[in-house]
């Protein structure tokens, strides 16, 4: 949740949709609880252990497909202030909020045991993947924001909007892999430029409209009112001003554009005299005076007399302009007093404990200025297979196939930094680049991996067995949904030899195997040139063939193409007429003419009768 009052809708205009390579070679902090809750709600009753399935595919996608280095963060002991919020979430929509149980003051409420078990299973799987997992003191998004603000990671993946209150600079709210721009990113710099809100302004808004630690906020103050209110203060004075208002000291706030007029109004002690205006044209002066002497505002050019005022007319004379400003100033002052009175009526406002929690910069056991403490290890493939076979009942071959893109990414990165002769997964060697693949507008190389000749189990298989194996893999892949779509390897068979095909980043492949990539590009260029020559030769040959046909052939008469059917139709009409007359020989001549003419058109009858 984070900040209440549909806070994400306020920030939506400042979101940026970033492309596929936005997180490549970047570190990103992931709020693990957000992922578990999100997918547990979506496919809870449709698959076994959805939280493990989610972590498995999304970790592979984030690491291999998007090229990011994820750092997973789990929640620690929650704040006692969040106990009421969690109870309300648990009973949301089922009972009246007034009948919710109230947590004891100062007592932390742990999550339910089932959810903690889910988190523990996911952490165990991530550690087998070799991913760094950090535990926060309290909220996971708080530690994600701290890592981002201190420069340890480049972005945070979370749906809790209070990550900005903890100091996050870039928050990725959602990821849609099946699109050209999969990342919905929010930058604090864009929010500051668009709304004029900085970190302490956002904290003040959360105190007014409610947050995870105080669901209610200030009664009667919504998001729009809170936004207008905090924009009146600078970042340095906003929290202090809230304290002053909470103690009953209402500060004076005047809009800058009305300040001079307000001073003039306050210095005038004489009673205001209403200036008369014409009811017809709306300008200063009465209608009777304008009838005698004409209106100085309307009498311009060749026009005599007053001009009828249009709908919505507003007089711009000094009196009317001053009167409008005074009314607007009065309305603003009344609004200001009402908001301050609502804040004053709240007990224990603002809550200093919530403010200190948001401003604090120590949310986890993380060594300061020690980026090297976050590291990524080699996945323990065999243990991952055993773990998923036990929890998800998947086939071992299917698990090894799905994890191969992650292993190939690690292999290419190692080859790019330290090129040594090694095997992928201790079985496969780089063979060649199969082709260039463009998906969602982003190109990649389809790499062919061949089983090493000296590895155990190297053999060729007949095509029938290959087709059967591919059908089994297709059946297994039907469990994917688009949200967690994986670039699973494909099997390519040439003359009975198996090759594994994986989609790899073009720059990464070039860094690992520059000679092979250059050779592939040269061959591709030659093929394109040959294809262009053959197409040009074909077009020239077809043109020559057409010219030869034109020169050899004899031009036909136009009547051969457009033969007239007029004579034939007239002959048929005459024959039909004769038949009708013969078949109706028993009737009178008048009946014969009537019967025969009924089957003919009007134009035909006219031609026949005219001779």
N, C-alpha and C positions, 0 to 999 in steps of 0.2 A: 504494500500500500504506500507507505511513506507519508507525504503531505496530503491532507484531505481536500475536499472541495473540487474534485476533478482537476488537480494540479497539472497533470500531463496534458490536458486539453489547452491549458494556458501556454505551455511550452511547445505545443505541436507546430505552430507556424515557424519555429526556429529549428526544426529537425532537418537533418541532412541525410539523404540516402547515399551511402557510399558503395563503391564497387567491390568486385571480388577480391582484388589485391590490396584492399585497404589495410588489412591486418597482417599481410605477409611480412614475415621476419620481425613481427612486433610482439611484445608481451601484453597479455590481457588477463585481468583478474575476473574470475567467474564466481558469482554468488551461487553456491551449490544448492542451497535450499530453494532458491527461485526455480531452478531447473527441475528439481524433484517435485515440487508442488505443482508446477505447470503441467508436466506430463502425467503425473499421478491423477490429476483431475481429468485430463483429456482421454486417456485410454485405460482407465483403471480396470474396467470390466472386459477388455478386449484382448489382453495378452498377459502372459505370465511375467511377473516381476517387471513392470513397466519402468521403474526407476533405474534398474540395471541396464535394460535395453536402451534407454535414453542416454545414459552416461557412456555406454559403449560406442554407439553410433555418433553421437555429437562430439565426443572427444576425438574420434578418428577424423571426422569432417573438419573440425576446427584446426587440428594439427596438420593433416595431410592436404585437404582440399583448399583451405584458406591460408595455410602456411603460417599460422599463429603459434605462439608459445603460451599455452594457458596456465594460469596459476589459480588453483581452486581454493576457495575460502569457505569454511564452515562456521556456523554460529557457535558462540560460547554460551556462558551462563547469561540468560536474558535479564534485562533490568527489571526491578520490581514494578516500575511504572508501566511496563508493557503487559503485565499480567491481565489487566482489565481488557486491553485490546485483543489479546489472544482468546479470552473467554467470549468476547463479542463476536469474533470471527467464527469461532466454533459453532455458536448458536445462531449465526446470521441467517435471517429469513425463516427461521423455524418458530421462534417465540418472541414475545415482546421484549425489547431491550431493557425495559424498566424492571423486569423480573430476573435479570441475569445475576448470577452469584458474584459477590464482590470479593476480590482477593485481599488478604491481610496486608496492611501497610508494611513496607520494607521487606516483604517476602517474595523471592523470585519463584516463578512457576516454570518448571521445565516443560518441554514439549512432551507429547504423549509417547509412550514407549514404542509404538509401532513406527512412528516417524523417525525416532532416534535409531531404530534398527535399520531403516532404509538408508539413513545417512551413513551409518557404520559400514553397510554393505558397499555403498558407492565409494567411500573412502578406501576401502580395501581393494576394490577394483582399480581405482586411480593409482594407488601405490604400485600395483602390479604393472600398470602402464608406464610407470616411471615418472608420473606427473607430480609436481610439488603441491602439497596440500598444507595450508596454514589454518590455524584455529584462532578465531577472534576472541577477545575478552567478552564481548557482548554481541552486537549485530555484525553479521558478515559484510553487509554493504558498507559499514563504517571502516572496516579494515581494507576493503577494496578501494574506498575513496582515499584512505591514507596512502596506500601503495601508489595510487595514481598521482596524488598531490606531491609526493616525495620523489616522483620520477622513476620508481621501480617498475611500473607498468605503464602502458600507453593508453589504456582504456579500461572501463569496467563494464561487465555484462550483468545487468540487474534491472528489475522492473520497479525497485523501490526508489521513488523520487527523492527521498531524503538523502540519497548519496551525494547530491549537490550540497546539502547542509553540512555534511561531514567533510567537504572540501574536494570532491571529485571535479576533474576538469573535463572529462569526456565520458559519457555514459551511453552504452549501446543498449537500447530498450528491447529490441527484438531482432531476430535473425530469420530471414526467409531464404534458404539456399536456392530454391528454384526460381530465381529472378536475376536480372542483370545487376541490380543494386540491392544486395541482401541485407545490408546493415542500416538500421535506423539509429543514427547517432545524434546526440545532443551535446553541444559544446557550451561551457559556461561563458566563454567569450562572446558567443552569439547572443546568449540570453542577456548578458550585461549590455550589449550594444542595442538590442531590440527593446528591452523593457526597462533598462536602467537599474536592474536589480543585481546586487552582489550577494556574497554569502550571508552576511548578517541580515540583509533584507529578506532573504528566503527563510532564515530562521524566524524572523518576526512574523512572516506570513503563516508559517506552520503553527506558531503559538496562537494566532488569531483564528484560524480556520480548523485547527485540529491536526493531529499527527498520530503516529503509532503509540506514543506514550501519553497522549491526552486526546482522546477521540472527539471530545465535544468542542474544545477551543472556547471562544467567546460566543455566547448565545446572541444570535441576531446579526452576526457579521459573516458575510459570505466571501467568496474569493475575490469578486470584483471590488467590494468595499475595502477589503484588506489590501488589495493591490494599490488602489488610489491613496489609501492612508499611508502606507510605508513609503510611497514615492515622494511624500512631502519632506522626508528626512534624508540626511546623508548616512552613509554606512557607519560612520563613527558615532553618530548620536541616536540611531534608531532604537537600540536596546536600552540605553539610558532613558530615553523619552518614554518607553513603555513602562519602565519602573516608576517614573514620576507620575504618569497617568494612573498607574495601578494604585499609587498612594493617594490619589485624589487631586494632584496638582495638574490641572489642565493647561497645557501650553497654548499660546496664541498662535494661530496659523492663518495667514492671509495669502491668497494667491498673489503672486508677484505682479500680474498684469492689472490687478485692481487696487494695488496698495496706494497709489497716488490719489485716485479718486476717493478712496475711503478716508484719506486724510482731509481732503477738501470738504467732504460731507460732515466729518466730525467737527470741523472748525466753524461751520455755518450754524449759527444759533437762531437765525430768523426762520419763521415758518415757511414751508414750501408753498409756492403759488402754482396752481395748475395752469399750464399754458393751453389755451383753446386751440383746437385743430378743426379744419374743414371736414365735414362729414362726407363730402363728395370726393375730394382729391387726397385728403389725409395730411395736408401740409399745414404748418402753423397759420393761425388766423381763422376767423369764423367764416361760414358760408356766405353770410350777408355781406361781410366786408369784401370777400372775393368777388361777389356779384357786382359790387359797385366799382371797385378799383382793380380787379383781376388779381390772380395769384402770381407772385414774383417767381415761384418755382416752376409753375406750369406755363407762364407766358414767355415762351422762348421761341424765337423765329416768327413764323407766320401764324402760330396758333393763338387764338384769343379765347379767354375763359379757362375754366378748370378742366382738367382731364380726369376721368373717373379712375379711382385707384384700383389696381389689380388685386386679385385674391392673394392674401398673405403679405400685403404691403406693410412695410415698417418704415416709419419716418426716421430720417437720419439727422434731424436737427439736434442741437446741443442739449436741449432739455430731455428729449426722448432717449438719446444715447446715454446721458448721465443717469436717467431713471432706470434704464435696463441694467446698467452696471451696478447700481445700488441694489436692485432686486437680486441679481445674481450673487452679489457679495453676501447679502443677507441669507440667501438660500444655502450658500456654502458654509457660512458660519453656523447655521442651524444643524447642518449635516455633521460638521466637525464636533459640535457639542454633543450630539446624540451618540456618535461613535465613542467619544471619550467617556461619556457616562456609562455606556455598556461595558467598556473595559474596566472602569472603576468598580462596577457592581460585581465583577468576578473576584472570588476569593483566591488569595495566593497567586495573583497574576502580576507579572509572569513567573513561571516556575523556574527558579534558578538552577535546579538540578537538571532540567531538560536543556537549558542553555549551555551549562558546563559540559554536558555530554556531547552536544553538537560541536562545540568549539575545541574540545579535547583532541589532541593529536597523537594519542597513544591508545590504540584499539586492539593491540595484539602483541604476542611475544615475537617481535620481529626486530632483529638488530638494526639499529639506525645506520644509514649510509653503508650498508653491506649488501650490495646487489648480488655478489657472488654466492650468498647463502641460498639463493633461489636457483636450483639446477634441475635439469631434466635427465633422467637415466634411461638406459636401454630397457624396453619392455621385456618382461619375463613371459615369453609366449606360451610355453608349456603350462605354466601355472595359470595363465589367463584361460587357456583352453579347459583345464580341469575345473576352474571356478565357474565358468559359464555352462559347462556341461552339467554341473551339479545344480545350479540355480535356475537356468533357463531350459535345460534339456535339449540343447542344440547339438547338432552333429559336429564332431571335431574338425572334419574337413571344411565345413561351412564357416566355422570360426576362423580357421587359418586363412581362408580365402578373404574374409571380410577385413582381417587385420593386416593383410598384405600391403595396402596403400600406405599405411602408417610406417611399416617397416621399410618400404621402398623410399619414402621421403627421408627417413633417417639415414638410409644407405647413401642416397645421393648427396645429402649434406656432408656426410663424412668423406665421400670421394671428392667433393669440391674443396674441402679444407686440406685433407691429407690423402692424396691419390695413391692408394696401395691396392694390390691385387687381392680382392676379397669377394666373397659371395653374399648375395642377398639371402637372408634366412638360412645361410650355410648350405644352400642348395642351388640357387639360381644365379646366373651370370647375365650381364647386359649383352644382348644380342644386336639389336638395331632399333631404329625408330621406324615404326610402322607407317604412321601418317600424322597429319596435323588435324586436330579435332577442335571445332569451334562450338562452344556451348554457352548459351546466354550472352553471346557477343565477345567471349574471352577465349583466345586460342590456347591450346595446350598440345603437348606431344603425347602420342600413344606409343608407349615403349614396349618392345618385345623382350621378354625375359625367357631365357632358355635354361633348362635344367643342365647343370654341369655334367660333363661326361664322366668325371671321376667321382661324382657324388653317388650315394647309395640310392638304388631304385631308379636309375635312369633307363628308360625304355620307351619304345614306340607302341602305339595302340591302334587298333583298327578304328575306322570311322564310325562303325555302329556303336561301339562303347563310348566314343566321344560324344555322339549325339545323345545317348542315354544320360551321360553325366551332365550335359548342358541342360537337359530337361529337368533334372533334379535340382540344379541350381536355380533355374527359373521359378520352380515351384517354391523354393525357399525364399526367393526374393520378393514374392508376392506379399510378404508380411510388412514390407517397407511402406511408410507413408511419406508424403512429399516433404514434411517438415524435417525428417531425419534421413533424407535420401542419401545413400552412400554410393560413391564411385567404385562399385565392386569390380574386381578384375574379371576380364573375359578370357575365354579359352580360344586360342586360334590354332588350327591344325593345318599343317602343310606337309603333304606326303607322309602322313602317319606320325609326324613329330608334333608334340605339344609345345605351344608357346603361351605364356601368360601375358596379357595386355593390361597395362595400367595407365591411367591418365596422370601425367606429371607436368609440373610447371616448366615452361620453356627455358627460363633463365637458369633454373636449378639444373636441368639436364645439360645445358651448355656449359655450366661451370664444372660439372662432374666429368663430362665426356665431350670436350670441345672438338676433337678430331672427328668423332663420329657424327656430331651435329653438322659440322662443316661439310662432310661428305654427303650427308642426307640433303642438305640445302643445294649442293651442286647438282646432285642427281635430280632433285625436284625441278631445278631450273632447266636442265636439259630436257626433261620430260615435257615441261611446259612449252619449250621451244619447238620440240618435235610435234607436239599436239597442235601448236599454232601453224606450223608448216603444213601438216597434213590437212588441217581444216582449210587453209588457203588453197592448197592443191585441189581439194575436193570442190571448192567453190569455183575455181577456174575451170575444172573439168566439166562441171555441170553447165557453166556458161557456154563453153565450146560446144557441148552436146546440143544445147538449145539452138545455137547459131547454125549448126549443121542441119538440124531438122528444118529450120526455116528456109535454108538455101536449097535443100533437096526437094522438099515438098512443093506441091502445086497449089496455088491459092484457089480456093473454092469460091463458087458464086455465093452471094449472100442469101440467095433463095435456098441453097442447100442447108444453111443453118436456120433460117427462119422461113419455113415453107408455109404458104398461105393455105388456110383451111376453108376459105370462103366458098370456093367452087364446090368442094366436097360437101360442105354443110348444106349448100343450096340444093345439090342433087339429092341428098338424104331427105331434106324437107319435102321435095317434090314426091319422092317415093312414098314417104309416110302419108302425105296428103292423099295420094291415089289409093293407098290401102284403106284409109279411113272412109273414103267415099264408097269404095266397093263393099266394105263390110257393113255400111249403113244404107244399102240400096233399097231396103224396104220402107224407109221413111220418106217424108216430103222433102222437097228441095230446101225449104227454109230450115227444117230440122237438121238436114245434112250440113248446111253451111254453119249452123250454130254449133253442132257437135265437132266439126273439123276445126273451126276457129278457136274452140276452147283449149286445144292442145298446142296452139301456136302463140308466139309472143306478138306483141302489138306491132313492133317494127317489121316482123316477117309478114304479118297479114297485110300491112300497108304496102310492102313491096309486091306481094302477090296480086293484090287487088289493083294496083296501079299499072300492072302489065310490065 
